[in-house]
């Protein structure tokens, strides 16, 4: 579940993402919400987040913290990660809201492979239970939003043969990460797990 930020987040300013950036991410986020990849659990806590690389370095746009349960996001519901330091479990972001509690997991993927341009983090108990330790899986003692999780994700992505894949988050119940060159390719990878 999201909402508990375990890293140090510094909000630099309240600058919103551009209309063009919004039009890149929001349709895919809506698909994820409609497919219940992103949403809110029975406990009322939101889950899931989505991001894309916004330039040639490691900046990226990500859904903000505590937005999982909102059916249709607005521009102010996204944050821009402008820098991050995985070793110190810290990041700097722009936007009206703080970035997702899973931002460092996304950062770890972008840092590991420059060809990766999109990441989606979902919660799905069936996918998680059916694919844990069958697909690349982080250790059970690596909790979400921690340096241990980020390090485990980087190790998996660095070993991967290509710039797309799915990671099961062993220490994050029901957590699944999909990464690829586009948001649509990430969604397709998740959809294919149900076939």
C-alpha positions as CSV (number, residue, x, y, z in Angstrom):
1,X,0.0,0.0,0.0
2,X,1.1,3.5,-0.6
3,X,1.1,6.6,1.6
4,X,4.0,5.9,4.0
5,X,7.0,7.6,2.6
6,X,10.2,5.9,3.9
7,X,12.7,8.2,2.2
8,X,13.7,11.8,2.6
9,X,11.7,13.8,0.1
10,X,12.4,17.5,-0.5
11,X,9.8,19.4,-2.5
12,X,11.7,22.1,-4.4
13,X,8.7,24.0,-5.7
14,X,5.1,23.6,-6.8
15,X,5.7,23.7,-10.5
16,X,3.2,21.5,-12.3
17,X,4.0,19.1,-15.2
18,X,3.3,20.4,-18.7
19,X,0.2,19.7,-20.7
20,X,2.2,17.5,-23.1
21,X,3.6,15.4,-20.2
22,X,0.1,15.1,-18.7
23,X,-1.1,13.8,-22.1
24,X,1.6,11.2,-22.2
25,X,1.0,9.7,-18.7
26,X,-2.6,10.2,-17.9
27,X,-4.3,8.0,-20.5
28,X,-2.1,5.0,-19.3
29,X,-2.7,5.8,-15.7
30,X,-6.5,5.7,-16.5
31,X,-6.1,2.3,-18.1
32,X,-4.3,1.0,-15.1
33,X,-7.0,2.4,-12.8
34,X,-9.7,0.8,-14.9
35,X,-7.9,-2.5,-14.8
36,X,-7.6,-2.3,-11.0
37,X,-3.8,-2.3,-11.3
38,X,-3.9,1.1,-9.5
39,X,-6.6,1.8,-7.0
40,X,-7.7,1.6,-3.4
41,X,-7.8,-1.4,-1.1
42,X,-10.6,-2.5,1.2
43,X,-8.6,-0.8,4.0
44,X,-9.1,2.5,2.2
45,X,-5.4,2.9,1.4
46,X,-4.4,3.6,-2.2
47,X,-2.0,1.4,-4.2
48,X,0.0,1.6,-7.4
49,X,1.8,4.3,-9.3
50,X,3.1,5.1,-12.8
51,X,6.0,7.1,-14.2
52,X,7.9,7.9,-17.4
53,X,11.3,9.3,-18.1
54,X,10.9,13.0,-19.0
55,X,14.3,13.8,-20.5
56,X,17.7,12.2,-21.4
57,X,18.9,12.0,-17.8
58,X,17.2,10.5,-14.9
59,X,14.3,13.0,-14.3
60,X,10.9,11.4,-14.4
61,X,7.2,12.2,-13.9
62,X,5.4,10.0,-11.4
63,X,1.9,9.9,-9.9
64,X,2.0,11.7,-6.5
65,X,1.6,10.1,-3.1
66,X,-1.9,9.1,-2.0
67,X,-3.4,9.3,-5.5
68,X,-4.1,5.6,-6.0
69,X,-7.8,5.8,-5.2
70,X,-8.5,8.8,-7.4
71,X,-10.3,7.6,-10.6
72,X,-9.1,10.5,-12.8
73,X,-6.0,12.4,-12.0
74,X,-5.3,16.1,-12.7
75,X,-2.0,17.8,-13.5
76,X,-1.5,18.6,-9.9
77,X,-1.6,14.8,-9.0
78,X,1.8,14.2,-10.6
79,X,5.3,15.1,-9.4
80,X,8.6,15.5,-11.2
81,X,11.6,13.8,-9.7
82,X,14.5,16.1,-10.5
83,X,17.2,14.3,-8.6
84,X,17.6,11.2,-6.3
85,X,20.3,9.6,-4.2
86,X,19.5,5.9,-3.6
87,X,22.5,5.4,-1.2
88,X,21.0,8.1,1.0
89,X,17.4,7.2,0.4
90,X,16.6,10.7,-0.7
91,X,15.0,12.6,-3.6
92,X,14.0,16.1,-4.7
93,X,10.7,16.7,-6.5
94,X,8.6,19.4,-8.0
95,X,4.8,19.7,-7.9
96,X,1.9,20.5,-5.6
97,X,2.1,17.0,-4.0
98,X,4.9,14.8,-2.8
99,X,6.0,12.1,-5.1
100,X,4.8,8.5,-4.6
101,X,6.2,6.5,-1.8
102,X,7.6,4.1,-4.4
103,X,9.6,6.8,-6.3
104,X,13.0,5.2,-5.4
105,X,11.9,1.9,-6.9
106,X,11.2,3.7,-10.1
107,X,14.4,5.7,-9.8
108,X,16.4,2.4,-9.4
109,X,15.0,1.2,-12.7
110,X,15.8,4.4,-14.6
111,X,19.3,4.5,-13.2
112,X,20.0,0.9,-14.2
113,X,19.2,1.2,-17.9
114,X,18.9,4.4,-20.1
115,X,16.7,2.5,-22.6
116,X,13.9,2.2,-20.0
117,X,11.4,5.0,-20.3
118,X,8.4,3.9,-18.3
119,X,7.6,2.0,-15.1
120,X,4.3,0.9,-13.6
121,X,4.0,-0.4,-10.0
122,X,0.8,-2.3,-9.4
123,X,-0.8,-4.5,-6.7
124,X,-2.3,-7.8,-7.6
125,X,-2.5,-10.8,-5.3
126,X,-3.0,-13.3,-8.1
127,X,-0.1,-12.2,-10.2
128,X,2.1,-11.9,-7.1
129,X,1.3,-15.3,-5.8
130,X,1.5,-17.0,-9.2
131,X,4.8,-15.5,-10.2
132,X,6.8,-15.0,-7.0
133,X,10.2,-16.6,-7.5
134,X,9.2,-17.6,-11.0
135,X,9.8,-14.2,-12.5
136,X,12.7,-12.1,-11.1
137,X,11.9,-11.5,-7.5
138,X,13.4,-9.1,-4.9
139,X,14.3,-10.6,-1.5
140,X,11.5,-10.9,1.1
141,X,13.5,-8.7,3.6
142,X,13.7,-5.8,1.1
143,X,10.7,-3.6,2.0
144,X,9.1,-1.1,-0.3
145,X,10.5,2.5,-0.4
146,X,13.8,1.4,1.1
147,X,17.4,1.4,-0.2
148,X,17.4,-2.4,0.1
149,X,14.4,-2.6,-2.3
150,X,16.1,-0.1,-4.7
151,X,19.4,-2.1,-4.6
152,X,17.6,-5.4,-5.3
153,X,15.7,-3.8,-8.2
154,X,18.9,-2.4,-9.7
155,X,20.6,-5.8,-9.4
156,X,17.7,-7.5,-11.3
157,X,17.5,-4.8,-14.1
158,X,21.3,-4.9,-14.5
159,X,21.2,-8.6,-15.1
160,X,18.3,-8.4,-17.6
161,X,18.9,-9.1,-21.3
162,X,16.7,-6.3,-22.5
163,X,15.0,-3.0,-21.4
164,X,11.6,-4.5,-20.6
165,X,10.4,-6.9,-17.9
166,X,8.4,-7.6,-14.8
167,X,9.7,-7.8,-11.3
168,X,7.9,-9.4,-8.3
169,X,8.5,-7.4,-5.1
170,X,9.2,-10.3,-2.7
171,X,9.2,-8.0,0.4
172,X,6.1,-6.0,-0.7
173,X,2.9,-8.1,-0.5
174,X,1.1,-8.1,-3.9
175,X,3.7,-5.6,-5.4
176,X,4.6,-6.0,-9.1
177,X,6.8,-3.7,-11.2
178,X,6.6,-3.6,-15.0
179,X,9.2,-1.6,-17.0
180,X,9.8,-0.9,-20.7
181,X,10.4,1.6,-23.4
182,X,6.8,2.9,-23.3
183,X,3.9,3.0,-20.9
184,X,1.8,0.9,-23.3
185,X,4.5,-1.8,-23.4
186,X,4.5,-1.9,-19.6
187,X,0.7,-2.4,-19.6
188,X,1.0,-5.1,-22.3
189,X,3.6,-7.0,-20.1
190,X,1.1,-6.9,-17.2
191,X,-1.8,-7.9,-19.3
192,X,0.2,-10.9,-20.8
193,X,0.7,-12.3,-17.3
194,X,-3.1,-13.0,-17.1
195,X,-3.1,-15.0,-20.4
